[in-house]
């Protein structure tokens, strides 16, 4: 049986949670179903996963993602065995980016296939980072959860058609809780800057109907507004619901900017999503 992620979760950088496990219990209390831990370069995040699971009762903890080039499958297998006492751990893996991995990054699709072959983790405890159609289909064939990052509700609709009904679709959504358009877009552009240099994201946005002009000079307003949900919590909540209307089972929320660590704003967002 696939891990129950809940309708909404929180996507965050793993390093922000060192020594702050109590905040995971707070997210659970206000209604978020899953905590996605990103930005971990290797399997060292698995110890943090155990700590967070130990202070919560219902919250799922997912890695988003363990990089298949830098995290040996044997290390993931050992970490999974150490957490066999719980069914709330979701192992998210992915190929990362050519630009960050370097020359070793060749045949990423085949690398994913071979890595999945090496994993001793049940399919219903596996998620795969996926953007393009081929990897989306691999996620559906070999794991229980497809986890696209930095996508729009329109992408979510296309992804659902690609993977069918049986696979959990769990997109990530950037969020800026700011009502001023100029300030919100500035925060959005700051966080999009890296991704605008990465080939796999650029290709995905071009497949989705954006143009090369949209990708220049930090990204057009059109691109930023499509990828970053900004505004008051009610408007942001509406964007998150659009993913569900488009076919998502779960949406992971990544809050950017000055409210990234603001517990009160997470409570406000959770309340808006519950309404």
Number of C-alpha atoms within 10 A of each C-alpha: 8 16 17 17 25 16 20 24 26 21 22 21 13 19 14 13 17 11 11 12 18 13 16 22 19 15 21 18 15 15 19 26 23 29 28 24 25 19 16 18 15 17 19 14 20 24 12 19 25 17 17 24 21 12 14 20 13 18 25 26 27 25 25 27 25 30 24 20 20 13 16 16 23 13 15 23 15 15 19 22 12 13 16 11 9 13 17 22 24 29 26 24 25 22 23 20 17 15 12 9 14 9 8 9 15 11 9 18 14 10 16 21 13 13 18 19 12 14 18 14 19 14 19 17 20 24 28 27 24 23 22 16 15 12 21 23 18 17 25 21 13 18 23 23 32 28 25 23 18 19 21 26 22 14 21 22 17 14 24 20 12 15 22 13 12 11 22 25 28 26 29 26 25 25 26 24 23 21 13 11 12 11 14 22 21 14 19 26 21 12 16 19 14 10 14 18 13 14 12 16 18 17 13 17 22 13 12 14 10 17 14 12 10 17 19 10 10 19 19 18 15 11 20 22 16 18 21 27 28 29 17 15 23 17 15 23 22 13 20 27 18 18 25 20 13 18 22 22 21 25 27 27 24 20 23 21 17 11 15 15 14 10 13 10 15 22 17 15 20 19 15 15 19 12 8
